[in-house]
Amino acid sequence: PIVLYVSGGNTQVLAYSQQKYRIFGETIDIAVGNTLDRFARVVGLPNDPNPGYNIEQSAKKGKTLIELPIVVKGMDISLSGILAQVTQLAKTQVKAGKITTED
């Protein structure tokens, strides 16, 4: 079986076969769970019931697609650029009323 292991501090795509685990890829810097927590905090969304759900529900109301940077190295990904861009957009574009937190 192939497993997506997501937690606040670690994210890996792995498989278990012949009594061994094989890691296909992982996050280089910030785990997915940590990124979602911090993303929600930056745009002012609550963590209850969970930040991923709240981000998804908010995004369904968005009207503008915003491109975010993502770095892929082999099968590993970096999420720090996405978080940095969201933080910058929240400080400038949202405050100026050019985009909404739903976008």
DSSP file (Angstrom, degrees, kcal/mol; ACC not computed):
  #  RESIDUE AA STRUCTURE BP1 BP2  ACC     N-H-->O    O-->H-N    N-H-->O    O-->H-N    TCO  KAPPA ALPHA  PHI   PSI    X-CA   Y-CA   Z-CA
    1    1 A P              0   0    0      0, 0.0    15,-1.7     0, 0.0     2,-0.4   0.000 360.0 360.0 360.0 150.0    0.0    0.0    0.0
    2    2 A I  E     -A   15   0A   0     13,-0.2     2,-0.4     2,-0.0    13,-0.2  -0.870 360.0-164.7-101.9 135.5    1.0    3.6   -0.6
    3    3 A V  E     -A   14   0A   0     11,-3.7    11,-2.7    -2,-0.4     2,-0.7  -0.957  20.0-151.5-125.5 137.0    0.6    6.0    2.3
    4    4 A L  E     -A   13   0A   0     -2,-0.4     2,-0.7     9,-0.2     9,-0.2  -0.937  20.9-161.5-102.2 108.8    0.5    9.8    2.6
    5    5 A Y  E     +A   12   0A   0      7,-3.0     7,-2.2    -2,-0.7     2,-0.5  -0.832  14.9 175.3 -95.9 113.6    1.8   10.4    6.1
    6    6 A V  E     +A   11   0A   0     -2,-0.7     2,-0.3     5,-0.2     5,-0.2  -0.978   9.6 144.7-125.0 126.9    0.9   14.0    7.2
    7    7 A S        -     0   0    0      3,-2.0    26,-1.1    -2,-0.5    27,-0.6  -0.871  62.0 -90.1-144.4 179.4    1.5   15.5   10.6
    8    8 A G  S    S+     0   0    0     -2,-0.3    23,-0.3    25,-0.3    26,-0.3   0.769 124.5  26.1 -65.1 -25.5    2.4   18.8   12.1
    9    9 A G  S    S+     0   0    0      1,-0.2     2,-0.3    21,-0.1    -1,-0.2   0.452 123.0  35.4-119.6  -1.6    6.1   18.1   11.8
   10   10 A N        -     0   0    0     -3,-0.1    -3,-2.0    20,-0.1     2,-0.4  -0.992  48.1-175.5-155.9 142.6    6.5   15.6    9.0
   11   11 A T  E     +A    6   0A   0     -2,-0.3    16,-1.5    -5,-0.2     2,-0.3  -0.977  17.1 161.7-141.4 128.2    5.1   14.7    5.6
   12   12 A Q  E     -AB   5  26A   0     -7,-2.2    -7,-3.0    -2,-0.4     2,-0.6  -0.996  33.4-144.0-144.1 147.3    6.1   11.7    3.5
   13   13 A V  E     +AB   4  25A   0     12,-2.9    11,-3.0    -2,-0.3    12,-1.4  -0.973  44.0 159.2-105.4 119.0    4.7    9.6    0.6
   14   14 A L  E     -AB   3  23A   0    -11,-2.7   -11,-3.7    -2,-0.6     2,-0.3  -0.912  30.3-148.9-141.0 165.2    5.8    6.1    1.3
   15   15 A A  E     -AB   2  22A   0      7,-2.2     7,-2.6    -2,-0.3     2,-0.5  -0.960   9.7-143.3-134.4 152.1    5.0    2.5    0.5
   16   16 A Y  E     + B   0  21A   0    -15,-1.7     2,-0.3    -2,-0.3     5,-0.2  -0.973  34.3 149.7-118.2 121.6    5.3   -0.8    2.5
   17   17 A S  E >   + B   0  20A   0      3,-2.7     3,-1.2    -2,-0.5    -2,-0.1  -0.982  62.2   3.7-152.9 138.9    6.3   -3.9    0.5
   18   18 A Q  T 3  S-     0   0    0     -2,-0.3     3,-0.1     1,-0.3    -1,-0.1   0.879 128.6 -57.3  53.1  44.4    8.2   -7.0    1.4
   19   19 A Q  T 3  S+     0   0    0      1,-0.2     2,-0.3    -3,-0.0    -1,-0.3   0.749 118.7 102.3  60.4  29.5    8.5   -6.0    5.0
   20   20 A K  E <   -B   17   0A   0     -3,-1.2    -3,-2.7     2,-0.0     2,-0.4  -0.988  64.2-134.9-138.2 148.1   10.2   -2.7    4.1
   21   21 A Y  E     -B   16   0A   0     -2,-0.3     2,-0.4    -5,-0.2    -5,-0.2  -0.828  17.0-164.2 -97.8 141.6    9.2    0.9    3.9
   22   22 A R  E     -B   15   0A   0     -7,-2.6    -7,-2.2    -2,-0.4     2,-0.6  -0.993  11.0-144.8-126.6 125.7   10.3    3.0    0.9
   23   23 A I  E     -B   14   0A   0     -2,-0.4    -9,-0.2    -9,-0.2     3,-0.1  -0.789  16.5-179.8 -90.3 121.4   10.0    6.8    1.0
   24   24 A F  E     -     0   0A   0    -11,-3.0     2,-0.3    -2,-0.6   -10,-0.2   0.830  65.1 -23.1 -87.5 -36.5    9.1    8.2   -2.4
   25   25 A G  E     -B   13   0A   0    -12,-1.4   -12,-2.9    49,-0.1    -1,-0.3  -0.981  57.2-175.9-168.3 162.4    9.1   11.8   -1.4
   26   26 A E  E     -B   12   0A   0     -2,-0.3    51,-1.6   -14,-0.2     2,-0.3  -0.955  40.0 -79.1-156.2 171.3    8.8   14.2    1.5
   27   27 A T  B     -c   77   0B   0    -16,-1.5    51,-0.2    -2,-0.3   -16,-0.2  -0.606  31.6-152.4 -79.0 141.5    8.7   17.9    2.3
   28   28 A I  S    S-     0   0    0     49,-3.1    50,-0.2    -2,-0.3    -1,-0.1   0.863  80.6  -2.3 -81.3 -39.0   12.1   19.6    2.4
   29   29 A D  S    S+     0   0    0     48,-0.4     2,-0.5     1,-0.3    49,-0.1   0.772 125.1  27.9-122.8 -62.8   11.4   22.3    4.9
   30   30 A I  S    S-     0   0    0    -20,-0.0    -1,-0.3     4,-0.0    49,-0.2  -0.924  74.3-124.7-114.6 131.6    7.9   22.7    6.4
   31   31 A A     >  -     0   0    0     -2,-0.5     4,-2.5   -23,-0.3     5,-0.2  -0.297  24.5-113.9 -69.5 157.2    5.4   19.8    6.8
   32   32 A V  H  > S+     0   0    0      1,-0.2     4,-2.6     2,-0.2     5,-0.2   0.919 116.0  51.0 -58.5 -46.8    2.0   20.0    5.2
   33   33 A G  H  > S+     0   0    0    -26,-1.1     4,-2.1   -23,-0.2   -25,-0.3   0.909 112.1  46.3 -59.5 -43.4    0.2   20.1    8.6
   34   34 A N  H  > S+     0   0    0    -27,-0.6     4,-2.5   -26,-0.3     5,-0.2   0.894 111.4  52.5 -65.5 -40.9    2.4   22.9    9.9
   35   35 A T  H  X S+     0   0    0     -4,-2.5     4,-2.7     1,-0.2    -2,-0.2   0.917 109.9  48.2 -61.8 -44.3    1.9   24.8    6.6
   36   36 A L  H  X S+     0   0    0     -4,-2.6     4,-2.5     2,-0.2    -1,-0.2   0.907 111.5  50.4 -63.9 -41.8   -1.9   24.5    6.9
   37   37 A D  H  X S+     0   0    0     -4,-2.1     4,-1.9    -5,-0.2    -2,-0.2   0.943 115.7  41.3 -59.6 -48.8   -1.8   25.7   10.6
   38   38 A R  H  X S+     0   0    0     -4,-2.5     4,-2.4     2,-0.2    -2,-0.2   0.877 112.7  54.5 -69.9 -38.1    0.3   28.7    9.8
   39   39 A F  H  X S+     0   0    0     -4,-2.7     4,-2.1    -5,-0.2    -1,-0.2   0.941 109.4  47.9 -58.3 -49.1   -1.6   29.5    6.6
   40   40 A A  H  X>S+     0   0    0     -4,-2.5     5,-3.0     1,-0.2     4,-0.6   0.900 111.8  50.2 -60.3 -41.8   -4.9   29.6    8.6
   41   41 A R  H ><5S+     0   0    0     -4,-1.9     3,-0.7     3,-0.2    -1,-0.2   0.910 108.9  51.8 -63.5 -42.7   -3.4   31.8   11.3
   42   42 A V  H 3<5S+     0   0    0     -4,-2.4    -1,-0.2     1,-0.2    -2,-0.2   0.891 115.3  40.2 -63.0 -41.7   -2.0   34.3    8.7
   43   43 A V  H 3<5S-     0   0    0     -4,-2.1    -1,-0.2    -5,-0.2    -2,-0.2   0.424 117.9-109.7 -91.7   2.6   -5.4   34.7    6.9
   44   44 A G  T <<5 +     0   0    0     -3,-0.7    -3,-0.2    -4,-0.6    -4,-0.1   0.765  65.4 146.4  82.4  26.2   -7.3   34.7   10.2
   45   45 A L      < -     0   0    0     -5,-3.0    -1,-0.2    -6,-0.2    -2,-0.1  -0.733  48.2-113.8 -94.7 146.0   -9.1   31.4    9.9
   46   46 A P        -     0   0    0      0, 0.0     8,-0.2     0, 0.0     4,-0.2  -0.333   9.2-135.5 -74.2 159.5   -9.9   29.3   13.1
   47   47 A N        +     0   0    0      2,-0.1     5,-0.1     7,-0.1     6,-0.1   0.341  62.7 128.0 -93.1   5.4   -8.2   25.9   13.7
   48   48 A D  S    S+     0   0    0      2,-0.2     2,-0.1     1,-0.2     0, 0.0  -0.943  83.0   2.7-110.2 123.6  -11.5   24.4   14.9
   49   49 A P  S    S-     0   0    0      0, 0.0    -1,-0.2     0, 0.0    -2,-0.1  -0.928 139.8 -49.9 -77.3 -32.1  -12.5   21.8   13.6
   50   50 A N     >  -     0   0    0     -4,-0.2     4,-2.0    -2,-0.1     3,-0.2  -0.937  41.1-119.8-163.1 151.5   -9.2   21.8   11.7
   51   51 A P  H  > S+     0   0    0      0, 0.0     4,-2.7     0, 0.0     5,-0.2   0.866 109.3  56.8 -63.9 -37.6   -7.3   24.3    9.5
   52   52 A G  H  > S+     0   0    0      1,-0.2     4,-2.2     2,-0.2     5,-0.1   0.916 109.6  45.7 -59.6 -43.7   -7.4   22.3    6.3
   53   53 A Y  H  > S+     0   0    0     -3,-0.2     4,-2.5     2,-0.2    -1,-0.2   0.919 113.8  49.0 -64.2 -44.5  -11.2   22.0    6.4
   54   54 A N  H  X S+     0   0    0     -4,-2.0     4,-2.1     1,-0.2    -2,-0.2   0.878 110.7  50.3 -65.6 -38.0  -11.6   25.7    7.1
   55   55 A I  H  X S+     0   0    0     -4,-2.7     4,-2.6     2,-0.2    -1,-0.2   0.925 111.6  48.8 -64.0 -44.4   -9.2   26.7    4.3
   56   56 A E  H  X S+     0   0    0     -4,-2.2     4,-1.5    -5,-0.2    -2,-0.2   0.927 112.0  47.5 -62.2 -46.1  -11.1   24.5    1.9
   57   57 A Q  H  < S+     0   0    0     -4,-2.5     4,-0.5     1,-0.2    -1,-0.2   0.891 114.1  47.6 -64.2 -39.2  -14.5   26.0    2.9
   58   58 A S  H >< S+     0   0    0     -4,-2.1     3,-1.4     1,-0.2     4,-0.3   0.908 108.5  54.5 -66.8 -42.3  -13.2   29.5    2.6
   59   59 A A  H >< S+     0   0    0     -4,-2.6     3,-1.5     1,-0.3    -1,-0.2   0.801  95.6  67.2 -64.3 -29.3  -11.5   28.9   -0.8
   60   60 A K  T 3< S+     0   0    0     -4,-1.5    -1,-0.3     1,-0.3    -2,-0.2   0.764 101.0  50.2 -61.4 -23.9  -14.8   27.6   -2.2
   61   61 A K  T <  S+     0   0    0     -3,-1.4    -1,-0.3    -4,-0.5    -2,-0.2   0.512  89.3 113.0 -90.7  -7.0  -16.1   31.2   -1.8
   62   62 A G    <   -     0   0    0     -3,-1.5    41,-0.1    40,-0.5     3,-0.1  -0.237  44.7-170.8 -69.3 155.6  -13.1   32.8   -3.6
   63   63 A K        +     0   0    0      1,-0.1     2,-0.4    37,-0.1    -1,-0.1   0.540  65.8  64.2-118.8 -17.7  -13.4   34.5   -6.9
   64   64 A T        -     0   0    0     36,-0.1     2,-0.6     2,-0.0    -1,-0.1  -0.938  69.6-139.7-119.2 131.0   -9.7   35.0   -7.9
   65   65 A L        -     0   0    0     -2,-0.4     2,-0.5    -3,-0.1    38,-0.1  -0.779  20.6-162.5 -86.4 124.9   -7.1   32.4   -8.6
   66   66 A I        -     0   0    0     -2,-0.6     2,-0.3    37,-0.4    -2,-0.0  -0.939  13.4-134.4-112.6 122.4   -3.8   33.3   -7.1
   67   67 A E        -     0   0    0     -2,-0.5    -2,-0.0     1,-0.0     0, 0.0  -0.572  23.2-166.6 -75.7 134.5   -0.6   31.6   -8.3
   68   68 A L        -     0   0    0     -2,-0.3     2,-0.2    17,-0.0    14,-0.1  -0.944  22.5-110.1-122.7 144.4    1.7   30.5   -5.5
   69   69 A P        +     0   0    0      0, 0.0     2,-0.4     0, 0.0    16,-0.1  -0.470  33.9 180.0 -75.3 141.4    5.3   29.3   -5.8
   70   70 A I        -     0   0    0     -2,-0.2     2,-0.5    11,-0.1     9,-0.1  -0.994  15.3-149.5-140.0 136.1    6.2   25.7   -5.2
   71   71 A V  E     -D   78   0B   0      7,-1.2     7,-2.4    -2,-0.4     2,-0.5  -0.910  11.4-170.7-107.9 127.0    9.6   24.1   -5.5
   72   72 A V  E     -D   77   0B   0     -2,-0.5     2,-0.5     5,-0.2     5,-0.2  -0.975   6.1-177.5-118.5 125.7    9.9   20.5   -6.5
   73   73 A K  E >   -D   76   0B   0      3,-2.8     3,-2.4    -2,-0.5     2,-0.6  -0.922  69.6 -52.7-122.5 103.5   13.3   18.7   -6.3
   74   74 A G  T 3  S-     0   0    0     -2,-0.5   -49,-0.1     1,-0.3    -2,-0.0  -0.578 121.8 -25.5  66.3-115.4   12.9   15.2   -7.6
   75   75 A M  T 3  S+     0   0    0     -2,-0.6     2,-0.3   -51,-0.2    -1,-0.3   0.240 121.9  95.2-111.4  10.3   10.0   13.9   -5.6
   76   76 A D  E <   - D   0  73B   0     -3,-2.4    -3,-2.8   -51,-0.2     2,-0.3  -0.739  58.8-155.3 -99.3 150.2   10.4   16.2   -2.7
   77   77 A I  E     -cD  27  72B   0    -51,-1.6   -49,-3.1    -2,-0.3     2,-0.5  -0.917   9.2-144.1-126.7 154.0    8.6   19.5   -2.3
   78   78 A S  E     + D   0  71B   0     -7,-2.4    -7,-1.2    -2,-0.3     4,-0.2  -0.964  14.1 178.7-114.8 130.7    9.3   22.8   -0.5
   79   79 A L     >  +     0   0    0     -2,-0.5     4,-1.9   -49,-0.2     3,-0.2   0.459  60.6  91.0-109.0  -4.3    6.3   24.7    1.0
   80   80 A S  H  > S+     0   0    0      1,-0.2     4,-2.4     2,-0.2     5,-0.2   0.843  84.6  56.1 -64.6 -32.7    8.2   27.6    2.6
   81   81 A G  H  > S+     0   0    0      2,-0.2     4,-2.3     1,-0.2    -1,-0.2   0.887 106.4  50.2 -65.5 -38.6    7.8   29.7   -0.6
   82   82 A I  H  > S+     0   0    0     -3,-0.2     4,-2.5     2,-0.2    -2,-0.2   0.935 112.4  46.9 -63.0 -46.2    4.0   29.3   -0.5
   83   83 A L  H  X S+     0   0    0     -4,-1.9     4,-2.2     1,-0.2    -2,-0.2   0.896 112.1  49.9 -64.9 -40.4    3.8   30.3    3.1
   84   84 A A  H  X S+     0   0    0     -4,-2.4     4,-2.2     2,-0.2    -1,-0.2   0.909 112.3  48.0 -63.5 -42.4    6.0   33.4    2.5
   85   85 A Q  H  X S+     0   0    0     -4,-2.3     4,-2.8     2,-0.2    -2,-0.2   0.913 111.3  49.6 -65.6 -43.3    3.9   34.5   -0.4
   86   86 A V  H  X S+     0   0    0     -4,-2.5     4,-2.5     2,-0.2    -2,-0.2   0.911 110.7  50.8 -62.5 -42.1    0.6   34.0    1.5
   87   87 A T  H  X S+     0   0    0     -4,-2.2     4,-1.8     2,-0.2    -1,-0.2   0.924 112.5  46.3 -61.2 -44.6    2.1   36.1    4.4
   88   88 A Q  H  X S+     0   0    0     -4,-2.2     4,-1.9     2,-0.2     5,-0.3   0.916 112.7  49.5 -64.8 -43.9    3.1   38.9    2.0
   89   89 A L  H  X>S+     0   0    0     -4,-2.8     5,-2.2     1,-0.2     4,-0.6   0.894 109.6  51.9 -62.5 -40.2   -0.2   38.9    0.2
   90   90 A A  I  <>S+     0   0    0     -4,-2.5     5,-0.7     1,-0.2    -1,-0.2   0.892 111.7  47.1 -63.5 -39.0   -2.1   39.0    3.5
   91   91 A K  I  <5S+     0   0    0     -4,-1.8    -1,-0.2    -5,-0.2    -2,-0.2   0.826 130.5  16.2 -72.3 -31.9   -0.1   42.0    4.7
   92   92 A T  I  X5S+     0   0    0     -4,-1.9     4,-1.8    -5,-0.1     6,-0.2   0.867 128.3  35.1-108.5 -62.7   -0.4   43.9    1.4
   93   93 A Q  I  <>S+     0   0    0     -4,-0.6     5,-2.1    -5,-0.3     6,-1.1   0.879 120.1  45.2 -70.4 -40.9   -3.2   42.8   -1.0
   94   94 A V  I >4<S+     0   0    0     -5,-2.2     3,-1.2     1,-0.2    -1,-0.2   0.934 114.1  49.4 -68.7 -45.1   -5.8   41.8    1.6
   95   95 A K  T 34<S+     0   0    0     -5,-0.7    -2,-0.2    -6,-0.4    -1,-0.2   0.867 111.0  50.6 -60.9 -35.5   -5.3   44.9    3.7
   96   96 A A  T 3<5S-     0   0    0     -4,-1.8    -1,-0.3     1,-0.0    -2,-0.2   0.551 113.7-119.9 -79.4  -7.3   -5.6   47.0    0.5
   97   97 A G  T < 5S+     0   0    0     -3,-1.2    -3,-0.2    -4,-0.5    -2,-0.1   0.617  79.7 121.9  79.8  13.2   -8.8   45.3   -0.4
   98   98 A K  S   <S+     0   0    0     -5,-2.1     2,-0.3    -6,-0.2    -4,-0.2   0.810  82.0  11.5 -77.5 -30.3   -7.5   44.0   -3.7
   99   99 A I  S    S-     0   0    0     -6,-1.1    -2,-0.2   -10,-0.1     2,-0.2  -0.912  76.4-128.1-137.2 166.0   -8.1   40.3   -2.8
  100  100 A T    >   -     0   0    0     -2,-0.3     3,-0.8    -3,-0.1   -36,-0.1  -0.704  29.2-109.3-110.1 166.7  -10.1   38.6    0.0
  101  101 A T  T 3  S+     0   0    0     -2,-0.2   -39,-0.1     1,-0.2    -1,-0.1   0.769 119.1  62.6 -65.0 -23.2   -9.0   35.9    2.4
  102  102 A E  T 3         0   0    0      1,-0.3   -40,-0.5   -41,-0.1    -1,-0.2   0.819 360.0 360.0 -69.4 -30.6  -11.3   33.6    0.4
  103  103 A D    <         0   0    0     -3,-0.8   -37,-0.4   -42,-0.1    -1,-0.3   0.498 360.0 360.0 -67.7 360.0   -9.1   34.1   -2.7
